[in-house]
Amino acid sequence: MVSAPRHRGDLTADISEDGLRSDGARTDAAPAENDTAPAGNSAAPAGNDPEPAGNSPEPAEIADLFYALCGRRRDVRGQFTGEPVDDAVLQRILGAAHAAPSVGLSQPWDFVLVRDPGTREAFREHVATERDTFARELSGEDAATFSKIKVEGILESTLSVVVTYDPDRGSPAVLGRHAIADAGLYSVCLAIQNLWLAATAEGLGVGWVSFYREPVLRALLNIPDRVRPVAWLCLGPVTHLERTPDLERHGWRSRLPLEAVVHTERYPDS
Ligand SMILES: Cc1cc2nc3c(=O)[nH]c(=O)nc-3n(C[C@H](O)[C@H](O)[C@H](O)COP(=O)(O)O)c2cc1C
């Protein structure tokens, strides 16, 4: 189990010290799917029946693993191997996504699994066009830096998961959304984050692609007009996860220190 004391909250910690092998495979020390708290219905991740308390990791161990997982998660573009994703693993990951909190318990997400090479190629071509559109807005050093950055692994990854938002789910009286329409969209983003962390825990990589126009993706996947495609996620086994985000490695932008974004009592004056 967890051996040495670690700095709780050190998100750069190598999770391999915390029970995940550096090749991404889970070891006995990592939380198994049935270590998660029961959600109480079939929406919960598969196989998450409660275990006798004696077999469960201590809260401090769970916390250490969780913080390490948050640090290990990366957006992946260039490290996909294209190997298959085990069906049971995919179900666990989707179950984790479906266990996310949602405004009014509306669960406004859907997950479209896209494996067809023709569909993925068509999307990749569209993304390439949008990449060019963005590139034309750049000049000088930014243009040179961006030209070296890969923004998708659509064909290299094993499959794509397109996550959508249906504002009609649970409507008209979505509890908690009457004043903030975007709360539905926030819920979908939480499902995506659950998916991302679960995939990372399973040793897989995820890459979010947003270089697309919603009408194009709707037409490609038969998504109704009222439904918003929120993310095209590339998913699959990876050679490794980088320790530093790609954009930082390529000099596009650096992560902010925590102190820069935490404020006390009031938002800072502009
Ligand atoms: C809403 C959203 C959209 C994103 N779109 C893209 C994208 O189109 N292409 C890409 O390569 N990365 C995309 N990313 C990944 C970010 O670039 C990445 O999360 C960020 O650089 C930090 O790196 P990390 O996720 O590895 O920590 C997106 C991330 C989010 C949250």
The ligand as an SDF file (V2000), in Angstrom:
LIG
                    3D

 31 33  0  0  0  0  0  0  0  0999 V2000
  -12.5840   22.5180  -22.9080 C   0  0  0  0  0  0  0  0  0  0  0  0
  -11.2420   21.9970  -23.3650 C   0  0  0  0  0  0  0  0  0  0  0  0
  -10.9460   21.9750  -24.7150 C   0  0  0  0  0  0  0  0  0  0  0  0
   -9.6980   21.5080  -25.1520 C   0  0  0  0  0  0  0  0  0  0  0  0
   -9.4380   21.4200  -26.4940 N   0  0  0  0  0  0  0  0  0  0  0  0
   -8.2640   20.9010  -26.9030 C   0  0  0  0  0  0  0  0  0  0  0  0
   -8.0000   20.7290  -28.3030 C   0  0  0  0  0  0  0  0  0  0  0  0
   -8.8130   21.0020  -29.1710 O   0  0  0  0  0  0  0  0  0  0  0  0
   -6.8040   20.2080  -28.6550 N   0  0  0  0  0  0  0  0  0  0  0  0
   -5.8670   19.8510  -27.7240 C   0  0  0  0  0  0  0  0  0  0  0  0
   -4.7980   19.3850  -28.1020 O   0  0  0  0  0  0  0  0  0  0  0  0
   -6.1000   19.9930  -26.3910 N   0  0  0  0  0  0  0  0  0  0  0  0
   -7.2760   20.4960  -25.9740 C   0  0  0  0  0  0  0  0  0  0  0  0
   -7.5300   20.6140  -24.6360 N   0  0  0  0  0  0  0  0  0  0  0  0
   -6.5000   20.2010  -23.6630 C   0  0  0  0  0  0  0  0  0  0  0  0
   -5.7770   21.3830  -23.0520 C   0  0  0  0  0  0  0  0  0  0  0  0
   -4.8960   21.9750  -23.9670 O   0  0  0  0  0  0  0  0  0  0  0  0
   -5.0200   20.8710  -21.8270 C   0  0  0  0  0  0  0  0  0  0  0  0
   -5.9560   20.4050  -20.8880 O   0  0  0  0  0  0  0  0  0  0  0  0
   -4.1410   21.9380  -21.1850 C   0  0  0  0  0  0  0  0  0  0  0  0
   -3.1420   22.3430  -22.0550 O   0  0  0  0  0  0  0  0  0  0  0  0
   -3.5000   21.4190  -19.8940 C   0  0  0  0  0  0  0  0  0  0  0  0
   -2.8190   20.2170  -20.1340 O   0  0  0  0  0  0  0  0  0  0  0  0
   -3.1500   18.8980  -19.3390 P   0  0  0  0  0  0  0  0  0  0  0  0
   -4.5940   18.5730  -19.5800 O   0  0  0  0  0  0  0  0  0  0  0  0
   -2.2280   17.8580  -19.8930 O   0  0  0  0  0  0  0  0  0  0  0  0
   -2.8940   19.1790  -17.8890 O   0  0  0  0  0  0  0  0  0  0  0  0
   -8.7460   21.0820  -24.1940 C   0  0  0  0  0  0  0  0  0  0  0  0
   -9.0720   21.0980  -22.8350 C   0  0  0  0  0  0  0  0  0  0  0  0
  -10.2990   21.5490  -22.4160 C   0  0  0  0  0  0  0  0  0  0  0  0
  -10.6220   21.5290  -20.9460 C   0  0  0  0  0  0  0  0  0  0  0  0
  1  2  1  0
  2  3  1  0
  2 30  2  0
  3  4  2  0
  4  5  1  0
  4 28  1  0
  5  6  2  0
  6  7  1  0
  6 13  1  0
  7  8  2  0
  7  9  1  0
  9 10  1  0
 10 11  2  0
 10 12  1  0
 12 13  2  0
 13 14  1  0
 14 15  1  0
 14 28  1  0
 15 16  1  0
 16 17  1  0
 16 18  1  0
 18 19  1  0
 18 20  1  0
 20 21  1  0
 20 22  1  0
 22 23  1  0
 23 24  1  0
 24 25  2  0
 24 26  1  0
 24 27  1  0
 28 29  2  0
 29 30  1  0
 30 31  1  0
M  END
$$$$
